[in-house]
Amino acid sequence: MPRTIFENIVIEKFEETTFLAFCKYMPIRFFEILFIEKGTGTLIINDHKVKYDDNQIFILVPNDKYNFEIEKSTTVSTIKFLYSFFNNSSLDEHHTQRKEWFKKIETILHSANRTSHLKLQSKTDESSIYSLFTVLCNEYSDEHLKNEAILKSTLHSILYIISRNVSFVSSKISDSKIQDIINYIHYHIHHSKKLSKKEIANQFHLSENYISEFFKREMGIGLKKYILNYKIKLAETRLKYTDSTVTEIAQELGFTDSSHLDKTFLSYKGMTAGAYKISLKVSI
């Protein structure tokens, strides 16, 4: 089996360093996970300064600019995904698995609060993800043991834990219940039946009539429109970073068909989804 995946993922670990030069892969990275095992300092993400400490995880996405100002020698592991990881059509046998990975990544891509470390919700997740980082780094760095199946399964587990701990955070949110509703929508965005007004109302013990009023008051946008906005953002991300067809994207996001997605995309973006996909190819 071709080991193309190793060209599309770069995993590095820096032990107790006082200088980190990440520029080598920055121009073509898709997104990065930083696990700071120990050390103190400041991580500058898009001119936003964040203090870091031991055992913290940061998520970076396309076009992010970042730099470390190290105060105390730092040990950090980095997982870098390149654009070609999602666009390599030679890995057809892994097409379904890659789609599942991308669903996890979408949660991270569209989290509004990435300028702080990932806050893991349980000690179990903390223990698991730190152990998984060690397995991944060890497996990748040993040329004699490096196994594609182990790398894939370990990375998939890391992405799953990260995605279930990422919360959508907005300055508009002042009520914990609306935060929970937003997280519920993002988590179930691929399951249209779970996103009906009735289903969401039942899930959060609200009346079907009241939930729309509550959501609009807290978020400044209607429930139905919020869900549609989020689906269009996901469609745009998939058109840009995956080889999925418009028909596949429409089906995955609960649109009637590709024409329905095209029409909705046109109303939001000024061009159909198909035209947008073609424009991306032309601009390369």
N, C-alpha and C positions, 0 to 999 in steps of 0.2 A: 504494500500500500504506500502511495507517495506520502512523504513527510512534509508536504507543503505547509501544513499548519505551523511548523516551527519558524517559517519565514514570516508569518503573519502575526505572531505573538512574540513579544520580547519580555523576558522576565529577568530582573536584575536585583541583587541585594548588595547594599553598601553597609559595611560594618564600621560603626563608631567613626564616622567621617565628619570633617568640619567643612567640606566643600562638595557640592553636588552639581555636576555638569550634565543636565538632561537634554541639552540642545541637539544631540545627535539624532533623535527620533521625533522631535517636536513637530517639524513641518508636515509630517504625514501620519501623525497618530490619530486614531479614531477616538479612543478615550483611555484614561489611565486610572488605575487604582493604586493609591499610595498607602502602605501600611507602615506607620512609624512605630517601631518596636520600643525604642527608647531614645531619649534626647529631649532637648527643649529648644525653642526658638520661635520664629515667625514664618508662616507660609503665606506668601503674597499671591493671591489669586485674582487676576483682573483688577489690580490696584487695590484690592480689599485685603487688609492685613488680618490674619488669624493666628493667635498664639497656639502652638502645638505642644503636646506633652507625650508621655509614654502611652503605648497601646492605643493609638488613634488611627482612624482610617479616613482618607479623603478621596473624593471622586472628582475626576476632571473629564471634561467633554470637549468635542471639537472646537477649535479656535480659542480655548482658554489659554491665557498666558500666566505662567506662574514661576515663582522663584523661592528659594529657601534663604532665610537669614538665620544661621545656626548660632545658638548661644552655647549650648552644651553638646558635645560630640553626639552624633545622631546615627542610629541604625535604622535603615528604611528599606523595605522591599517595594519594587514597582512592577506592576503588570501593565504592559502597553499593548493595546489592540490597534492594528493598522487597518486602514480602510479596506484593503484587499481581502481581509479575513472574511467579510460578508459578501464579497462579490466574486469569489472564485468558483466559477461554474464547474470546475473539474471535480469538485467534491460533492457530486450529486447524491451519493449515498448518505451524506450527512445533511441533506437539505432540510429535513424535518427537524433534526436536532438543532441546526443553526437558527431556524425560525424560533424555536423555544428559547434559545439563548438570547435572541434579539428581543423577545418579549420582556425578559428580565432587564435588559439594558435600557429599553424604552422607559421603564419606571424611573431609572436613574437619570436618563437624559432630560426628562420632563419634571424632575423635582425642582421646585423653585428655590430650595435652600441648599446649595452646594458649597457655599462659602463658609462652611463650618464642618467639623468632623462628623462622621456618621455616628449617631447615637444608637447603639445596640440595645434592644429592649429587654434582654435577659442575660443572665450570667452564662446560661447554656450556649446561647449564640456567640457570646464573647469567646468562650473556651473553644468552641468548634471552629470559628473562623480563624483564630490565631493558629490553631493546629493545622488547618488546611493550608494557610500561607506557607508554613514550614514544609509541608509535604510537597507543595507545588514548586517552591524554590529548590528544594533538594533534588526533586525528580528532573527538573529542567537543567540544572547545573551539572549533573553527572552524565556525561556522554555515553557511558557504558550501560547505564540503567534507564536512560530516558525512554519513556514509553508513552506513545500517543494516547492510548486509551486512558491511562492514569491521569495524564495532563488534562484531558477533556473532562473526565468525570469530576476531578478535583476543582477545576475552574468553574464548572457548571454549579457545583455545590456552593462555592464562594458567591457567585452571582445570585443564586437563589436566596442565600441568607441576606445579602445586601439589599436585594429588591424588596424583601418583606420587612426590612427595617427602615427603608426610605419613606419619609412622609412628605406629602405636598405641603409646603408652608407658605402662607401668604400674609402680608401685613394687614389684609382685610379681616383676617380671622380673629375673632375674640372669644369664640364659644367653642369648647372642646367637642361638642356634638357635631358642629359643622365640619370640624377637622376630621372627625371619624367618618362622616359622610363622604367627604372628598377622598379620603384614603380608600374607602369602600368602592367608589366609582372607578378610581384608577386601577385598583386591584382586579375588578371584574369587568374591565372595559371590553374584553373579548367575549363576554357572555351577555348578550343583549337582554335575555329574559330576566336577568338579575338587576337590570338597570331600569326597569319600568317604575313609574312613580309609585305604584301600589307595592311593589316588592321592596323598594327602598324605604317606604313609609313603614311597612311591617317590620323590616330589619331594625329600625331605630325607634319603634314604638311611638310613631307619630300618626296622625290621621292623614289620609291620602290628600285631603283638601288643604291641610295646614302645611305639609312639607314644601310645597311650591312657594308659598308665602314666606316660610322660614328661610329657605335657601336663597330666594331673591333678596330678602332683607340683609342677610349676612354676607352674601357674595356680590351683590350688585348686578347679578345676571340670572336669568331663569335657569331652572334645573335642566330642562331639555336642551337649551342652547349651550349650556356649559358642557354637557356630554358630547354634543355635536362638535363644538370647538375642539375638544380634546381629541376626538376621533380624527379630525382634519389634521391636527398637529402630528398625530401618529402616522397618518397616511403620508404626509409630507416627509417625515423622517424615513419611512420605508422606501419611498420612491427615490430618495437621495442616497441611502446607504445600503440597500439590498437589491437583489436581482428579482424580487417578487414582481409579478405582473399586476396591472391595475385590477384585473379580475380576481386574482388571489387576495389582494389587499382589501378589496370590497367585501369579499366573502368573510375574511378574518375579522373585519371590523363591523360586521352586521349590516352592511348596506344591501339593498335589494339585488343589485348587480353592478357591473362596471359603469353603466350609463348613469345610475343613481349617484355613484361616487363622483363621476365626471361632472355632473350637474351641480352637486353640492360644492365640490372643489372650485368650480368656476365662480360660484357666488361669493366664495371666501377669498380666493387668490387671483381672480381675474383671468384664469386659464384652466382648461380641463386637466385632470390628473395625467392623462395620456400626453398632453402637450407639455406639461411640466417635466415629465420623465424624458421626453425627447430633448427638451431644452438643456437638461443636465448633461446629456451626451454631447451635445454641440459645444457646450462651454468647456469641456475637458480638453 
